[in-house]
Amino acid sequence: MALTEGQKAGGVIAGIAAFIAILVALARKAVAAPPVVVCTPGEEKCIGLDRCRCKDDGTGWIVITPNAPECQVTPGLAILYGTVKDIETGLPIANALIQLNSYSAYTSADGTYRIEDIEPGRYEGSVQAEGYERYYF
């Protein structure tokens, strides 16, 4: 059975309406959540081997001195550093305990940690945070 011009136009209009409804739904989902504050504006610390400063809005770090002398490793020793994040949301996890044999550190508000002056050797470690299962590495 052939469609009339009115039925064709009605189908096109219904298709456009459905498309607009999808765009509206996507636009509602795309509304950005407020930025997560992870540090105190102006705060400085070593992240890896770089000296970093907290952004003015507290949402992250910028490198101010790459390979800063105060962030370097003692010769013959090592550092372990990184960021602990929620695997589903990607948000940093504060106050997570990182343990590496007898060495340990807690993550800061931005999820970063740094363990310095690690003697050469083989290590086992774990990460533990409230509300999460302990992770072994």
WOUR-V955478 format. One record per pair of residues at least 12 apart in sequence whose C-alpha atoms are under 8 Angstrom apart, sorted by sequence separation. I is the first residue (numbers start at 1). GAP is how many residues later the second one is. D is the distance in whole Angstrom. If there is no record, write none. Layout:
I GAP D
I GAP D
//
This chain:
41 12 8
42 12 5
51 12 6
52 12 5
84 12 8
94 12 8
95 12 5
103 12 7
124 12 8
125 12 5
41 13 5
42 13 7
50 13 6
51 13 6
52 13 7
94 13 5
95 13 6
124 13 6
40 14 6
41 14 6
42 14 7
50 14 8
51 14 5
93 14 7
94 14 5
95 14 7
39 15 6
41 15 5
50 15 6
51 15 6
94 15 5
96 15 8
98 15 8
103 15 8
41 16 6
50 16 5
51 16 7
93 16 7
94 16 6
95 16 8
41 17 5
49 17 7
50 17 5
51 17 6
92 17 7
93 17 7
94 17 5
40 18 5
49 18 5
50 18 5
92 18 5
93 18 5
39 19 5
49 19 6
51 19 8
92 19 5
37 20 7
38 20 6
39 20 7
51 20 7
92 20 8
37 21 5
38 21 5
39 21 7
50 21 6
36 22 8
37 22 5
38 22 6
49 22 5
101 22 6
36 23 6
37 23 8
48 23 7
49 23 6
84 23 7
100 23 6
101 23 6
35 24 7
46 24 8
47 24 8
83 24 8
100 24 6
101 24 6
46 25 6
100 25 4
85 26 6
99 26 5
100 26 7
83 27 8
84 27 5
98 27 7
99 27 5
83 28 5
84 28 6
98 28 6
99 28 6
83 29 4
97 29 8
98 29 5
82 30 6
83 30 6
97 30 6
98 30 7
81 31 7
82 31 6
96 31 7
97 31 5
81 32 5
82 32 7
96 32 6
97 32 6
48 33 6
81 33 4
96 33 4
47 34 7
48 34 7
80 34 6
81 34 6
95 34 7
96 34 7
47 35 8
79 35 7
80 35 5
79 36 6
80 36 7
93 36 8
79 37 4
78 38 6
79 38 6
80 38 8
78 39 5
79 39 6
77 40 5
78 40 5
77 41 5
78 41 7
77 42 5
78 42 7
73 43 7
74 43 7
76 43 8
77 43 6
73 44 7
76 44 8
60 50 8
38 54 8
47 65 8
48 66 7
47 67 8
39 70 6
38 71 5
39 71 6
38 72 4
37 73 8
38 73 8
//
